[in-house]
Amino acid sequence: MTKVILLSGSPREKSNTMDVLNICAQEIEKKGVEAEIISLR
């Protein structure tokens, strides 16, 4: 199975970057691909 890892380098917990990555993850998962967000914070 294919898996996409989305990385966030933003130092803030509730940043716009995380909002965008969450939307991206939702769209990726709609296509049947697993997505995971990892924060480097």
DSSP file (Angstrom, degrees, kcal/mol; ACC not computed):
  #  RESIDUE AA STRUCTURE BP1 BP2  ACC     N-H-->O    O-->H-N    N-H-->O    O-->H-N    TCO  KAPPA ALPHA  PHI   PSI    X-CA   Y-CA   Z-CA
    1    1 A M              0   0    0      0, 0.0     2,-0.3     0, 0.0    32,-0.1   0.000 360.0 360.0 360.0 142.8    0.0    0.0    0.0
    2    2 A T        -     0   0    0     30,-0.2    32,-1.4     2,-0.0     2,-0.4  -0.600 360.0-171.1 -83.1 141.9    1.2    3.5   -0.8
    3    3 A K  E     -a   34   0A   0     -2,-0.3     2,-0.5    30,-0.2    32,-0.2  -1.000  10.5-152.8-136.0 135.8    1.6    6.0    2.0
    4    4 A V  E     -a   35   0A   0     30,-3.0    32,-2.4    -2,-0.4     2,-0.5  -0.917   7.2-156.1-108.3 131.8    2.3    9.7    1.8
    5    5 A I  E     -a   36   0A   0     -2,-0.5     2,-0.5    30,-0.2    32,-0.2  -0.938   5.1-160.4-108.9 124.2    4.2   11.5    4.7
    6    6 A L  E     -a   37   0A   0     30,-3.3    32,-3.1    -2,-0.5     2,-0.4  -0.907   9.5-154.6-104.7 125.3    3.6   15.2    5.0
    7    7 A L  E     -a   38   0A   0     -2,-0.5     2,-0.5    30,-0.2    32,-0.2  -0.840   6.8-164.0-106.2 135.4    6.2   17.1    7.0
    8    8 A S  E     +a   39   0A   0     30,-2.6    32,-3.1    -2,-0.4    33,-0.3  -0.974  12.4 178.6-116.8 127.4    5.7   20.3    8.9
    9    9 A G        +     0   0    0     -2,-0.5    -1,-0.1    30,-0.2    30,-0.1   0.263  41.1 127.4-104.9   9.0    8.6   22.4    9.9
   10   10 A S        -     0   0    0      1,-0.1    31,-0.2     2,-0.1     5,-0.1  -0.452  55.1-146.6 -70.1 135.8    6.5   25.2   11.5
   11   11 A P  S    S+     0   0    0      0, 0.0     2,-0.3     0, 0.0    -1,-0.1   0.624  75.9  84.8 -77.5 -11.2    7.4   26.0   15.1
   12   12 A R  S >  S-     0   0    0      1,-0.1     3,-0.6     2,-0.0     6,-0.2  -0.734  71.6-143.4 -96.8 141.5    3.8   26.9   16.0
   13   13 A E  T 3  S+     0   0    0     -2,-0.3     2,-0.6     1,-0.3    -1,-0.1   0.925  97.9  33.4 -67.5 -46.7    1.4   24.2   17.0
   14   14 A K  T 3  S+     0   0    0      4,-0.1    -1,-0.3     3,-0.0     2,-0.1  -0.555  89.3 150.5-111.3  66.0   -1.7   25.6   15.3
   15   15 A S    <>  -     0   0    0     -3,-0.6     4,-1.6    -2,-0.6     3,-0.2  -0.450  61.7-111.0 -95.1 166.9   -0.2   27.2   12.3
   16   16 A N  H  > S+     0   0    0      1,-0.2     4,-2.5     2,-0.2     5,-0.2   0.837 117.7  63.0 -62.0 -32.7   -1.6   27.8    8.8
   17   17 A T  H  > S+     0   0    0      1,-0.2     4,-2.5     2,-0.2    -1,-0.2   0.921 102.8  47.2 -59.5 -44.6    0.9   25.2    7.6
   18   18 A M  H  > S+     0   0    0      2,-0.2     4,-2.3     1,-0.2    -1,-0.2   0.878 109.8  54.1 -65.8 -36.9   -0.8   22.5    9.7
   19   19 A D  H  X S+     0   0    0     -4,-1.6     4,-1.8     2,-0.2    -2,-0.2   0.934 111.4  44.7 -60.3 -45.5   -4.2   23.6    8.4
   20   20 A V  H  X S+     0   0    0     -4,-2.5     4,-2.6     1,-0.2    -2,-0.2   0.903 112.2  51.6 -66.5 -41.5   -3.0   23.2    4.8
   21   21 A L  H  X S+     0   0    0     -4,-2.5     4,-2.7     1,-0.2    -1,-0.2   0.873 107.5  53.1 -65.0 -36.0   -1.4   19.9    5.5
   22   22 A N  H  X S+     0   0    0     -4,-2.3     4,-2.1     2,-0.2    -1,-0.2   0.910 110.2  47.4 -63.9 -41.7   -4.6   18.6    7.1
   23   23 A I  H  X S+     0   0    0     -4,-1.8     4,-2.2     2,-0.2    -2,-0.2   0.919 112.6  49.7 -64.7 -43.3   -6.6   19.6    3.9
   24   24 A C  H  X S+     0   0    0     -4,-2.6     4,-2.5     1,-0.2    -2,-0.2   0.922 109.7  51.1 -60.9 -44.1   -3.9   17.9    1.8
   25   25 A A  H  X S+     0   0    0     -4,-2.7     4,-2.5     1,-0.2    -1,-0.2   0.897 109.0  51.2 -61.7 -40.7   -4.1   14.7    3.9
   26   26 A Q  H  X S+     0   0    0     -4,-2.1     4,-1.4     2,-0.2    -1,-0.2   0.922 111.7  46.7 -62.4 -44.3   -7.9   14.6    3.5
   27   27 A E  H  X S+     0   0    0     -4,-2.2     4,-0.7     2,-0.2    -2,-0.2   0.883 112.0  50.6 -66.5 -39.0   -7.7   15.0   -0.3
   28   28 A I  H ><>S+     0   0    0     -4,-2.5     5,-1.4     1,-0.2     3,-1.1   0.920 109.6  50.6 -63.5 -43.8   -5.0   12.3   -0.5
   29   29 A E  H ><5S+     0   0    0     -4,-2.5     3,-1.6     1,-0.3    -1,-0.2   0.777  99.3  64.9 -68.8 -25.8   -7.0    9.9    1.6
   30   30 A K  H 3<5S+     0   0    0     -4,-1.4    -1,-0.3     1,-0.3    -2,-0.2   0.782  98.9  55.6 -63.0 -25.7  -10.0   10.5   -0.6
   31   31 A K  T <<5S-     0   0    0     -3,-1.1    -1,-0.3    -4,-0.7    -2,-0.2   0.388 126.2-103.2 -87.5   2.2   -8.0    8.8   -3.4
   32   32 A G  T < 5S+     0   0    0     -3,-1.6     2,-0.4     1,-0.3    -3,-0.2   0.674  81.9 126.2  86.6  17.8   -7.4    5.8   -1.2
   33   33 A V      < -     0   0    0     -5,-1.4    -1,-0.3   -32,-0.1     2,-0.2  -0.913  61.7-119.6-111.7 135.8   -3.9    6.5   -0.2
   34   34 A E  E     -a    3   0A   0    -32,-1.4   -30,-3.0    -2,-0.4     2,-0.4  -0.503  31.0-166.6 -72.7 139.3   -2.8    6.6    3.4
   35   35 A A  E     -a    4   0A   0    -32,-0.2     2,-0.4    -2,-0.2   -30,-0.2  -0.985   8.3-172.7-130.4 140.3   -1.5   10.0    4.6
   36   36 A E  E     -a    5   0A   0    -32,-2.4   -30,-3.3    -2,-0.4     2,-0.5  -0.998  13.1-147.3-132.9 134.6    0.4   10.8    7.8
   37   37 A I  E     -a    6   0A   0     -2,-0.4     2,-0.5   -32,-0.2   -30,-0.2  -0.882  13.8-170.2-102.3 128.9    1.4   14.3    9.1
   38   38 A I  E     -a    7   0A   0    -32,-3.1   -30,-2.6    -2,-0.5     2,-0.5  -0.979   8.3-153.5-120.1 126.6    4.6   14.6   11.0
   39   39 A S  E     -a    8   0A   0     -2,-0.5   -30,-0.2   -32,-0.2   -32,-0.1  -0.857   8.0-162.8 -99.8 130.4    5.5   17.8   12.8
   40   40 A L              0   0    0    -32,-3.1   -31,-0.1    -2,-0.5    -1,-0.1   0.379 360.0 360.0 -88.5   2.7    9.2   18.5   13.4
   41   41 A R              0   0    0    -33,-0.3    -1,-0.2   -31,-0.2   -32,-0.1   0.505 360.0 360.0 -59.9 360.0    8.3   21.1   16.0
